[in-house]
């Protein structure tokens, strides 16, 4: 979830989610099919308890009741999730950190957290902070899904009302990502959902003094089905399991197909996107991330290629200015700031480099990260990702 920003997500935020599926009327030629595998089971679980390490930075601990604050955030999120997917969260331990004094070597905040606070037998690490991010927008939360890390900000700076409510919403949002939920683009029902990329038209920072609201704790029905299928998700890489992977991919395909009406025209433009309820590229990136975690590196890389193929179609549509819903559609590429299309394509290289590295395939990883470094030259955020990758 994010607040004030140039558009929606920066390059670093996009890459951190993970280091799809398509509806009946939208065909991407390079999509990977998993239907050849028998569907046996998925990662659904009953009454699962997820053990959480709560890391609190110095500004968050300035409040003498900081532990009570943290306990309330986690217990309320646990109550909500148990009603949706039978998953509860329990705090295993508290860890006091001060990221400002750590030697992060230019790494992103969440990667620095990962180095400073290992999970050590727990499932998730949640950092609670009152400090603004160093990105160009004020993000309220940030996930590292395949590694089990979350950053949540309870705003401690002027101009933000109801900081606890915002932190609670951010925690629900990032926990949703941890269990496979996608950003909701435009609900057909007109309802409000936790997984909206940001409260529509309601910035988290209210410099003008006006009021704003945060959506109720409700998940889009498509996301709810995906989260149920992933309620027993692994938090560590597993041996390749094509049967379980097939079941999960089928859930993504089925649920997103219910809410997708887009189609690709003969002139390679995307038409009818106004009726879609999810960002079209996120499905592929989510499936790439899960495939990598499940030990299926080639499948993961192919899904990244599918996402980039769709991005080319979106860019083609926007450059021709052919769609009446152009402003909303072109946000898919323009949300990355500056040269949106070039940034998205470069990030595809970075994603594949992460996939190959995690699979132990160093030749492929070095090839992709070298290309990423060349394509991201001149972009400070991409340069930091490159340096971070090379330092690991």
N, C-alpha and C positions, 0 to 999 in steps of 0.2 A: 504494500500500500504506500502511496506517496502523497505529499501535499503540494506545496507550491513548486512548480517546475516549469521549464520552457514548454514542454508538452506533456509527456507522461513518464517515460523511463529513460535513464541515462544508460550509456554503454555498460558501465560497471554493474549497475543494478540488473540489467538483462543477463549479463554473463554469470552473475552470482546465483541465479535461480537454479541452474544445473550446469557444472564443469566436469504428424498426427492424422490424426484421423480426419476424414473428410466426409461431407454429407453426400446424399445420393445424386446431387446435381453438380458436384464439383469434383473434377478429376484432375489429379496431378500426375503426370506421366511417370515420375521417378519415385512414386510412393512405394514403400515396402509392404508387401502383403504377408500376413502371418496366418492366413486362413488354412494353410496346409498342415498346421499342427493341430492335434486333437485338443479340444478344450476340456481339461480335467478339473482344474481348480483355480482359485485366485488367492489373493493375499487377504481376504476378508477374515476378520477375527471377532470373537465374542468376548465382551467384557475384558478388553485388554488394558493393562496398566502400563503407561509410558513413564519411565523414570526421568526426571528433569534435574539438571544442574542449573541453578540460578546464579549467574554472575552479575554482580552489581558494581558499577563504577563509583568513583569518589563522589561526584555530584549527586548521584542517586542516593547515596548513603548519608548525605547531609541531613536528611530528615530522620529524626530519631526513631520514627516508626517505619523505616524503610522495609524491614522484614515483613511486617504486617501488610504493608502495601503490596509487596511481591506475592505473599501468600494469597492475598485476596484476588489478585490478577489471575494467578494460576488456578485457584480453586473455582473461580467463576468460569474460566475457560473450560475447565474440566467438566463442570456441570453442563455447559452448553454442548460440548462434544459428545458426552455420554448420551445425550438425548438424540443425537444425529447418527453416530456411528459406533456406539458402545465402546468408546475409548475414553479412558480417564487419565489425568496427568497428576503425578505425585512428585513433590519436591524431595529429592534425595539429599541434597546438601546445598549450602550457600558458599559462594566463593567471592571474595573481595578482590577486585582488580582495579587497576588504574592504567588504561590504555595509553594515556599521555606520557607515561614514564617507560613504556615498553619499547624495545628496539624493534620496530616493525619493518625497517628497511624499505619504506615506501609501499609496503603491501596495503591492500584494502583493509578496512576496519574489521570485517568479518573474518578474513584470513588471519589477521593478527590475533583475533580472539581464539581462533581454532588452535593456533600455536600455544597460546598462553593458558588455555583451559581445556585440557583433554576430557573426553567424555568418561573414560575410565569406568566402564561397566554400566553406564547410563545410556539412554537413548538420545536425549536432546540436551543441548546447552542453550540457554536463553540469556542473552545479555540485556539488562535493564539499564538505561542511561537517560540522563536529562540533557545531553549535549547534542547540539546540531550535528548533522552529517557534514562532511567536507565536500560533498558533491554540490552540483549547481542547483539542486532542488532540496527541499526539506523533506526527507523521507521519514515516515513514521515507523517503518519496519523494513527489514531486509532478510531474506532467507538464503541459506545454502542447503538446498534440499537433499542432495545426495550424501552430504556429510553430517546432517542433523544439527545445524546451527541456525540461530535466529538472533537478530538484533531488534529490540523494541525500544522506542523512545517515548518517555513520558515527558512532554515538553516542559522545560523549566525556563523558557525564555518569554519575554513579554509578547502580548498580542494573541495568546492562545487560551481559549476558554475550555473548561472541562478537560484538563489534561489527563485525568484518570480514565475518563471515558474514551478518549482518543487512544491511549495506550492499550486499553482493553480491546478496542476494535482492531488495532494493529496486531495485537497478539493473536486474535482469532483469525485474522487474514493470513498471517504468516504460518500459523498452524494448519490452515487450510491448504496452503501450498505444500506443506510437508506430507500431506496425505493426498496429493495429486490434483487439487482443485485448480481451475484455470480462472484467469480474469474474465469477468463478465463485461461485455461491451455495451449491449443495449437490450435490456430485458423486454421482451414483447409484452409482458404483463404490465409494464410500467412500475413494477415493484423495485424495492431497494434490496441489495444483497451485500453480504460481507465482502465478497470477492470482486466488487467493482474496483477498477484500477485506482479510482479516487472518488470521493463523493461528488457527484456531478454538479458542477457550478458552485461548489462550496469548499473553498480552500481551507486547509487545516490552519493556516495562519490567517488571522482576521485583522489586517492592519487598519481597515476602515472602521472598525468598531461595530460592525453589523453582526447579526446572529447567524448561526449555521447549525446544522444537525448532522449526526452520524447515523448511517443506516442501522436498523435493528439487526440483531444477531440471527440472520436468516441466510441459508445457503440456497443458491439456485438448484432446482431439482436435478439438473444434469450433473452439477458438481457433487451433490449429495450421493448420487449413485456411484460416481467415480471414487469418492472418499470411502464409501462402504467397501468397495472392491479392494482398496488399499489400506484398510484399517489395520491389517496385520503386516504392513510393509517392513522389509528389512532396513536396518540403519547401517549396515555394512555390506560390502560387495559379497555376492554369493556366486556359487558355481553356476554355469549356464543352465537355465531351466526353461526350455522352450515351451513346455506345456503351460506353466504358470504365466509366462510372458504372453502367450497367445490369448489366454483368458483375459488378462488385463487389457491388452490391445483391443480386444473385441468390445470390452466395456466402453473404452474411449470412443471407438468408432460408432457404437450404437447410440450412446448418449449425445454425442455432438451432432450426429445425423438428425436427431430430433429437432435441433435448433439451428440448422444450416439450410439456407435456401440459395446460396450463391451458385453461379456457374461460370465457366470460362468460355468466352465467345471465340469464334474462329479467328478473330484478330488479336487473340491473346490478351483480352481485357477481362476484368472481373465484373460481373453484372449481378445485380440483385442482392448486394451485400447488406443493404439497409435492413433486411429481415433477419440477418444473422445475429445471434446473441453472444457469440464468443469471438475474440480476435482469431482470425484464421491461422496465423502462424504459430500460435502458442501450442496448439495440439501437437504439432510435429516436434517442437522443442521438448515438450513434456515427455513424449514417447522416446525421444533420443536419450533423455536423462535416465529414464527407468530402464531402457535397454542396456545402457552402460552399467548401471548398478547391478543388473541381472547377468552381467558377464557376456553380453552380446554386442561387442564393439562394432562389428561391421554393420549390424542392423542399426545401431545408434548413429553411426556416421551417415548412413543412407537417409535416415530421417532428417538429419540436419540439411542434407542436400535437397530434400523435398521442401523443407521450409524456405530455403533460399530460392528455389525455383518459384515458389509462390510469391516471394518478395519481388522477384523480377516482374511477375505479372502485375502485381500491385503498382510497382514503379511505372510500368508501361501504361497502365490505366491512368495514373495521375498525370503523367507527362503529356498524355493526349487530351486531358481535361474532358473526358468523354462521359463521365458518370455524374448524374445529378447529385448524388450523395458524396461528391468528391471530398469535401472537407473531412467527413468522418472516416472515409476509407483511407485517405492519404495520411492520416494520423499514424497508420501502421508503420510507415517509413519515416515520416517527419518527426515523430516523437523522440527520435534519437538525437535530435539537435543537429545543427550544422548541415553537413552533407549526409542526410539520413540514409539514403540508399547505400552509399559507399561504406558507411559505418556498419550497417546491418550485414553486408557481405563480408566485411573484414571480421566481424564477430563470429561469423560462421566458421572461419578458419580457426579462431581461438577455441570455439566449442569442440571442434574435431581434434585439435591438439590435446585438449584435456581428455577426451575420450581415449585417444591412442596412448597417452601417458598412463592413464589409470589402468589400461589393459596391458601395460608393459611393452608396448610396441614403439620403441624409442625412435626408430627411423621415420615412421609415419608422423610421430609427434613433432620431431624436429623440422620435418618438411613443412608442416602446416604452420607451426609457430614462426618459422622464418618468413613465410608468405604473409602472415598476419602482421609481423613487424614492418614489412615493406608497405603494405596497404594502409596501415594505421599511422604512418609517419606524419608528424605534425599535429596529431590529436593527443592531447595530454592524458586524457583518461585511458585511451588505448595504449599509450606508451607505458603507463603504470601497470596495466594488465600484462604487457609483454615482459616488463622487468620482473614482475611478481612471478610469472611462470618460469623465467630463466633462473630465478634464485632458489627454486624448489628442487 
